[in-house]
Amino acid sequence: MARFLKRLLLGICIVLLAIAATIGVALWATVPSSRDSAHIPGLSAPVHIEFDPDGIPRIKAATERDGAAALGFVHARDRMFQMDMMRRAAAGRLSEVAGSATVPLDRMMRTLGLARAARADYAALPDDTKAILVAYTNGVNAWIAAKGRFAAPEFLPLGAPEPWEPSDCLLWAKTMGMYLSGNWRAELQRLSLQGRLPPKMIDELWRADPPRSRADFAPLPAVYAATRLAAMLPRFPDPWTQPASASNEWAVDGAHSATGAPILAGDPHLAFGFPGIWYLARIDTPDAALAGATAPGVPFLVLGHNRDIAWTFTTTDADVQDIFIESSIEPLTAREERIRVRGQPDEILTVRESRHGPVIGDIAGTTGIVLAVSMANLQPGDTAATGLLALNRARTVAEAGAAAPAIASPVQNLLVADRNTIGQFTTGRIPIRRAGDGSAPVLGDGSFDWVGWASGEALPHSVAPVSGRLVNANERIAPPDFPVFLGRDWYADWRARRIAALLDAIPKASVADFARMQTDVRSTFAADILPILRAAAPVFDGWNGDMTMDAPQPLVFNLWLREFHRLVFRRQGLDPFYGGPMADFVGFVLSPAGAHWCGGDCAPLVKQALDTAIANARGSWGAAHPAVFAHPVLRGIPLLGGLTTLSVPSPGDDTTLDRGSPNARLEGVHGASYRGVYDLSDLDRSRFMLAPGQSGNPLRTHARDLLRRWRDGATLTLGRTPASVTESIELTP
């Protein structure tokens, strides 16, 4: 018997070892080879790709299309699962792999119809734009064909990813266009508050302009429907689902730089994730060069420079979304969508549309009222791909400005510099409303319809300003009386004021100065309200508002901010998630105009919140506030979640240039995962950084090797030839 048990145990051990070895071999097969080759249909000539020690590719191609094909190949090589998840999220197909947890998001995306709109937009694109998308698609599919289910570790249990389609390349911009304008959610919140707060106080929850030709009251059933829908709309923190809106950008002309040529800086702020949203690359052809941040799934350079210009973006927060309360006689069309759910029966969703757009009230199952949404990025004729291609090809500020209107969605502040000039343009198109200000849902009887578009020179722009500098950090881009109505809700200028102050202190700025500015952690917001806090407790004596890692005051301050915000909302019986940014609202409440939110005197609430914060503060800000980059699918799975969640103690908060917006647990989950500083005197001296790394494969060191350098403000360059080559790929026709 003992001998039998020994043999049984030995057999079990052998089987387990064989299983472990099989899994290990399968996982290792997902790691790209350091020397690789592939055939790609449509190439005009061989393409040579070299990777530097940070995993950043230098692509040398004969033509623009060959470069796009190579970019598709390396994107798939390093980020195929991320690309597939972006595609699935936009198309409402996440539940096929993630199960019932993502059904609410799939319902929303199927209702909005992003994938349907992308297919229609692709069909209408010019031939040269289509050719770039097709070339990129060929590169992606070459990787899929070569690797199958070994295209990334996540595909091992799921099977090989489906072939990429050219219209899939449009989904990233469609998703960004929806989430970088959050007006539709603000409209629902405002309507759901009707009758619970006076109209004036509802407006004060956002940093809003006075109302203009707004409908004062909505039917009571619409209020109920908006309340239900606002509570049920999914809110996921992943980079491809709901990034928050923020970024920094600034530039100075040659008269104000140490080089004698313009310098430009930009760091878009989006939700952190593993992998990050950006991928660094350089593409050289005989006639052109592109270097900077690409987005996996997109064949164009999104942020960076070519041989002649550099550019970056911040969001305008322009209002390009409206909700309409349709009448009972409004004709509706309907279609059925089948949502496949892993491990569950399929769900059949009936999607209705009015002439204004999809009926979003059906997402929450509201009855008796029809709420439809119009979104600029869902309107026909979205030419964002053509606009980005024109921007990649532009050689001057003027040519970049001419490309801006074609970047139809999302509406952004495009900051650009050539060797002589700096300029800022508003991309895309803004709806012209017959009436109303887009602040709350309106009747769909035609009174508030969109009657046209404003774009190009009709929108805010500035070229070669007398001041010699341009700055935007999401604050208002035009005065209230600007001829085109851009929206009512605006971010405060905390970060823009800090940028201006730092520039004032540097008469002749250098590239190194700009790189240091991007890691600045002085909070103008905190500095503004410190006198009020010092009157309540001595804990802030001697502190200047720097959100450094090693200090306790940033932790106390951020705990106080949340507690004070909660107490103010509790006085009104409100959920603290209503309204605009927390700091903007608290800054208003602590001003003379906002003291009525505290009952006339905010000092008692300030003291109460501060006592609670001091009691709960433990240790330093850096320890309590790690920057967290988590895998969107694996983070909730034991063991795998730990392997695919990266964190590092970090400085900054929601109001600093080095932004580290905290979640409810104070973890930094949103900020500048990419930074670029561009030297127009020699663009090859431009500086870059991203986090956490180039690869999306958790088995590779390149998945995480830039994280601490990013946190510490280090930078790297993207010259034509890397200092050393660690990997290479040869692509042939």
Secondary structure, 3 states (H helix, E strand, C coil): CHHHHHHHHHHHHHHHHHHHHHHHHHHHHCCCCCEEEEECCCCCCCEEEEECCCCCEEEECCCHHHHHHHHHHHHHHHHHHHHHHHHHHHHCCCHHHHHHHHHHHHHHHHHHCHHHHHHHHHHHCCHHHHHHHHHHHHHHHHHHHHHHHHHCCCHHHHCCCCCCCHHHHHHHHHHHHHHCCCHHHHHHHHHHCECCECHHHHHHCCCECCCCCCCCCCCHHHHHHHHHHHHHCCCCCCCCCCCCCEEEEEEECHHHECCCCCEEEEEEEEECCCCCCCEEEEEECCCCEEEEEECCCCCCEEEEECCCCEEEEEECCCCCEEEEEECCCCCCEEEEEEECCCCCCCEEEEEEEECCEEEHHHHHCCCCCEEEEEEHHHCCCCCHHHHHHHHHHCCCHHHHHHHHHHCCCCCEEEEEECCCCEEEEECCEEEEECCCCCCCCEECCCCCCEEEEEEHHHCCEEECCCCCEEEECCECCCCCCCCCCCCCECECCHHHHHHHHHHHCCCCECHHHHHHHCCCCECHHHHHHHHHHHHHCHHHCCCCCECCCCCCHHHHHHHHHHHHHHHHHHHCCCCCCCCCCHHHHHHHHCCHHHHHHHCCCCHHHHHHHHHHHHHHCCCCHHHHCEEEEECCCHHHCCCHHHHCEEEEECCCCCCCCCCEEECCCCCEEEECCEEEEEECCCHHHCEEEECCCCCCCCCCHHHCCCHHHHHCCCCECCCCCCCCCCEEEEEEC
